Amino acid sequence: MVPMAAVVRGRNLTEAFLQGPILPLLVRLASPNVLAFLIQSSVSIAEGWYVGQLGTISLAGLALVFPMLMLMQMMSAGALGGAVSAALARSVGKGSIARGEALIWHALVLNLAGAAFFTLAYFLLGQDILRLLGGRGQILNAAKAYATVLFAGCVLIWTTNILASIYRGIGAMKFPSALMVLGVAIQVPLSGALILGWGPLPQLGIMGAAVSAITSAAIVSALLLGPLLFGKPTVKLRLGAFRLQAELFKDILRVALPGAVSPFLSVFTVLFVTGLVSRFGPAALAGYGIGARLEFLLIPLIFGIGAALTAMVGVSMGAGNLNRALRIGWTGAAVAGLLSGAIGLIVAVRPDWWVGLYSKDPAVLTAGSDYLRIVGTVYLFQGVGLSLYFASQGAGTVLWPVAAGALRMLVTVGGAAMAVLVLAMGLQSIFFLTAAGMFLYGAVTALSILFGAWRKARA
């Protein structure tokens, strides 16, 4: 039996999502996410600095594992996590608390399956993957020391991301965001202590970064689980709701499976373009890396907006209000596009403000500045495309955003390979094709929704 208080809360949430002014509601829901994700980005900066104190070998080992870690985070928080948020939001929109509580169990089962897949994949193929990425000798040993601990305990990272997605799906944005900040407050000093051996703690070297990440995830997961078991959220984790149903798995996976393609495309594109840029020398690679780093810092900004869009659009679609869902999607895309576009234009006009923070080498400054002058002008389309991807999760269909991502990869990777390897064109050709792919990603995603992708999915 569902408590009457939970039903009332569900109704109040639905009314707020369906009747409140869109922009103020979006700002209220997105602000905690944006702040938390931006603060969380400080973890990678701090860990990089700590590991850098151990020397170049350890730093290279950390960098070698980064694409695998990035893929896992994008799969758990983005693809599956977004699908879970969307499914729960649609259930709340329908007023079906019982369905929402059943969905939590299905989300946790899929969470365990996803974590098991990454753990098994690493222990079966991880060493070969690290070698394929260029790991040799001491660098390979450093990477293995970090990755072995990370993927052995990655179920806790997955669980943290899925539990946070459950809260976002029911509109509770502040609580998981606050715990993300707490996780950063734990992980940053603990990483330093374990990597460098501060105080009574042992010096574990690069392995300490992984131990810190797993420890922080364990604490945050426990704190996220508590209210679902003992608190009074809109939906709870009740043993009586545990009944696995193929239809509920399908509700999550019809968004999660297509969405899982996007992280693979993103990681492959980054790896391939990096390889092409490296042909132009270390200064070009460093400049490209500095320029591209800004895009990774923009992702948390857009993800924070996108998490709110997933819930808001999902509730409206669940309630059968397609027109409001569309207005929410376009409002979010405009906000994300304007913010990312403004940042892009600033660094396109004054790239030295960003590149100069990392290097004074003239060759590096030239390469990084060229990248930002070309690619920064289309950051607006990155913001539009990525925000509409998350909004499309709420609408229950990500086919066109994923197709747009595939087109982006084809243009960027295929075009850059043709330009450099066949036509022997210069470094700037890679940057122009990167910009073209980014433009197409945002434009195709927006046009698909404009021409009825959400309407067809609802039908």
N, C-alpha and C positions, 0 to 999 in steps of 0.2 A: 504494500500500500504506500503510495507516494504522499508524504506530508503535505497538508494544505498550504503551509507556509512556502514550500518550494514551488507549488503551483502559482501562488500569488506573485512570487518573485519572477517566475517565468513570464507571467502576463505583463508585469510592469516593464520588464526588459524588452519584450516584444513591442509594447506601446512606444517606448522611448526610441527604439530603432526604426519603427515604422512611421512615427509622427513628428519626431523632433527635427529641428533644422539640421540639415546635413553637414554643413561645414563646421559649425561649433561642435557637433557630436564627433565628427572625424578628428578634429584637433584634440578634443578631450580624451578620446580613446587612443590616438596614435602617440601623443606626447610621452607617456610613460615608456612605451616601446622604443621610440626613437632615442630617448635619453639612455635607456638601459643598454641598447645595442651599441650605441656609441661608446659608452663606458666599457662595455665588454671588449671592444676592439683594442683597448689598452693592454689586454692580456698578451696578445701576440707581440705587441711592441716591447713590453717588459720582458717576456720570455726571450725574445731575440737579443735583447741587451744582456741579460744574464748569461745566456749560452755563448754570446760573443766574448765574454770574459774568459771562457775556456779555450778559445782559439778558433782558428779558421776551420779546422776539421770538424769540430762539434757543430759550428754554425752551418756548414755545408750539409751535415747529416740531418739537422733540423729542417733545412730547406728542402731536402730530398723527400721527406715525409709529408710536407705541407700540402701537396696536391691531393694525397689520399685522405688527409684529415679534412680538407676543404670539401671533398666529395662527400664524406660521411656526414658532415654538418649540414650540407645542403640537402642531402637525402632525408635526414631525420627531422630537421627543423622546417625545411621548405617543402619537399615533395610529400612525405607522409604526414608531417606535422600540419601543413596547410590543409591537406585533405581531411584530417581529423577535425580541425577547427571548422571547416566548411560543413561537414556532415552534422556536427553538433549544432551549428548555427541554424541550419535548415530545420532540424528537429525542434529547436526552441521556437523558430518562426511558426511552425505548425502547432505549437503548444503541446508537443508530445514529450513530456518529461521522462516517461518510462522508456521511450525509444532512446533518448539521450543517455540515460544511465546504462542501457545495454550497449550502446556504442562505445562507452568508455572501456568496457571489457574487451571489445573487438580491437580497439586501438592498442591496448596493452599487449594483446596477443601478437598483433602485427609488429609492434615495437620489439618484442623478443625475437621474432623471426628476422627482422632487419638487422638487429645487432648480431645475431648468430651468423647471418650471411657474411657480414664484414669480418667477424672474428675468424670464421673458417676460411674465407678468401685470403686473409692475410697469412694465416699459418700454413695454408697450402701453396699460395702463389706469391706471398709478399716479398720474399727474397728475390725471386725472379723479376718482380715489378721494380724493386729498388735498383737492381742491376740494369734493367732496361732504361731507367731514368738517369743512369750514369754513375751509380754507386759502385765504388771499388775500394778495396783495402780498408784503411782506417775510417774513411767516410762511410762505407757500407756498414762497418761495425757500430759506428755511432748511431746511424739511422736505425739499425736493428734494435739497439738498446732502448731507444725511445719508442719505436713503433710496437715492439713486443708487449711492453707494459700497456701502452695506449689501447691497442686492439684487444688485449686480454680482458680489459675492464671497460670496453666501450659500451657495454649494455647500460652502464650508469649514465653515460653521456646521452645515449638514445632516450633513456627513461626521462631524464631531465627535460629534453626537448619536447617529448610527447606530452608529458604532464603539463608543461607550460602551454602547449597548444590546446589542451582540453580547456584550460581556464580562458584562453582567448576566444575559444569557440562559443562560450557562454557570456562573453562580454566583460569578463573580469580581467582587465588589462594591467591594473596597478600591482596586484599581488605577485604574479610571476616576474614582472619587471623589477620589483623591489628585491626579489630573491636573486635575480640575475646580478644585480649590483652587489648584493651580499656575497655571491659567489666570486665576483671579481675581487672583493675586499679580502677574501680568504686565499684565492689562488695566487694573486700577485706576490704577496710577501712569502707565502709558503713555497712558491717556485724558487724564489731567490734563496731561501734557507736550504732547500734540498739540493738545488743545483750547485751552489757555492759553499754549502756547509756552514751556515751561520749558527752560532750558539752551540747548543748541545746536539743539534740535528746532524745526521751524517751527510757528507758530501757525496751525492749520488751522480753528479755530473748531469749529462743530458737526460738520463733516465728520471731525474728529479722533476723535470717539467711534466712528464707523463704521470708520475705518482701524484703530483699536485693537482693536475686536471681531473684525475679519477676521484681523488679525495674530495675536492670541491663539488663534483657532480653528485657524489654520494650524499653529502650534507644537504645540498639543494633539493635533490630528489625526495629525501625524507621529509623535508619541510613542505614541499609541494603536495606530497601524498597525505599529510596530516589532515587538512581541512576536507579533502574528498572523503576521508573515512569518518571523521569525528565532527566536522563543522556543519554549516548550513548553507552550502552553495546551491545554485539552482538545480544542479544534478549532483548526485553523490555516487561513490563507489560502494554499492550495496551487493552483498553476496546473493541476495534474492534476484538481482538483475542478470546474474551470470547464466546466460543461455546462448550459446554460439549459434548464429544463424547466417546462412549463406547470403541472404539478402543484405544484411548489414555489412558484411565483409565487402560485398559488391559496391555498396554505397560509398565506402571509403576508397576502395581500390580503383574505381572508375575515374577518379581524379588523381590518385597517388601514382598509379602505374604510368600513365602518359606523362605526368609531371616529373617522374623519375628520369625521363629521357633528358630533360633540360640540364640537370647538373653534369651528366656525362658529356653533353655537348660543350658546356662551358669549360670544364676541366681540359678536355681534349683541345679546344681552341687555344687556351692559354699555353699549354705545353707545346703545341705545334708552332705557334707564332714565336714563342721564346726561342725555339730551336732555329727558326729562320733568322731572327734578329741576331743571334749569336754569331752568324756568319760574317757580320760586319764588325766584329771585334768586341772586346770587353767594355769599351766606353759606350758603344751603341747599346749593348745589353744592359749596362747599368742605367743609362738614360731612359731606355724603354721601361725598365723595372720601376724606376722612380715615378714615371708618368702613369703607368698602369696601376701603381699602388693606390693612387687617388680614387680610381674606380672601385677598388675593394673597400675603401672607406665610405664611399657613397652607398654601397649595398645595405649596410645597417640602417641608414637613413630611410631608404626606400622600403626596406623590409618592415621597419616600424610602422610606416603608413600602410603597407600592404597587409599586415596582420589585422589591423583594424578594418580594412576593406573586406577581407575574407569574411569576418564575422557580420559586418553590416549588410553586405550583399547576400550572404547566406540566409540571414533572418528574413530579408525582404523576399527572396526567391521562395523560401519555405512557406511564407504567408501568401504566395501567389501574386506579389506586387512587383511585376517585372519592370514597370516604368520607374518606380523608385529605385530599384536595384541599378538600373542604367544610370540614373542621375547620380547615385552614390559613386558608381564606377568612374564616370567622367569627372566628377568633382575631385576624387582622389588622384586621378591621372593628371589633372591640371595642377594640383598642389605639388605632386612629386616631380612633374615635368618642369614647373617653374623653379623649384628649389635646385634640382640638379642642373637645369639649364643655366641658372644664374651663376652657380659655381663654375660650370664649364666655360662660360664667357669670361669670367674673371681670370681664370688660369690661361685661357687662350690669349687674352690681351697681355697679361703679366705672368708668363710661365716661370720666370725667375723667382717669383715669390714662393713657389712650391719646390721646384727643382733645386734652387739654391739652399734649401734647408738641409739637403742631403749631400751635396757635392759642390766643390768650387772648381773642379776640373773642367776646362773649357770645352773639351770634346763631349763630356757627359752632359754639360749644360746645353750644348747645341742639340744633341739627340733628344734629350728630355723635353726641351722647349719645342722642337719640331713636332714631337708627338702631341703635346698639349695644344699647340696652335691648330693642329688638324683635327684631332679627335674631340677636344674640348667643345668645339662648336656644335657637336651633335649629342652632348650629354643629355639634353632635353629628351631625346628619343629613348635613351636608356631609362630615364625615370618614368616616362609614359609606358613603355613596354613592360617593364618589370612590375610596376604597380597594377597594371591591367592583368598581368599574369596571376597575381594574388587575388584580384577581384574575380577573375574567371574561376578560380578554385571555389569561391563562394557560390558562383553561379552553377557549378557542377560540371564544367567542361573546360579543359585546358588544351584541346586539340589544336586550335589555331595559334595560341602563344607558343606551344611546342614546335609547331610547323614553322613559325617565324624564327624561332631559335635555330632550327635546322638550316633555314635559308641563310641566317646570319653566319653560321659556321661555314656553309658552302662558299659564300662570297668571301669571307675573311681568309679561311684556310686555303680553299681551292684557288681563289684569285691571287693571294699572296704567293703561293707555291708557283703558280704560273708566271707571275711577275718576276720573281727572284731566280727560280731554278731554270726557267725556259727562256724568258726574255732578258735576263740579266739586268733588271731594273734596280734602282737604288733603294735605300732604306725607307725613304719617304713613301714609296709605293705601298709598302706594308701598312704604313700609318693611314694612307688614304683608303685602302681596302678595309682596314679595321673600322674606320669611320663610316664607310658605306654599309658594312654589315650592321653596325649599331643603328643607323638610320632606318634600314629595312626592318629590323626587329621591332622597333617602336611603331613604324608606320603600318606594317602588315597586321600587327596585333590590334591596333586601333581600328583599322578599316574592317577587320573581321567582325568586331563587335558592332560597328556602325551599320554593317550590312546584315546583321541578324543572327550572329552565332549564338548569343544567349537565348534569343527567342526560339531558335530551332532546338536547342538543348532542352528548354522547358517543354516544348511540344513533344 
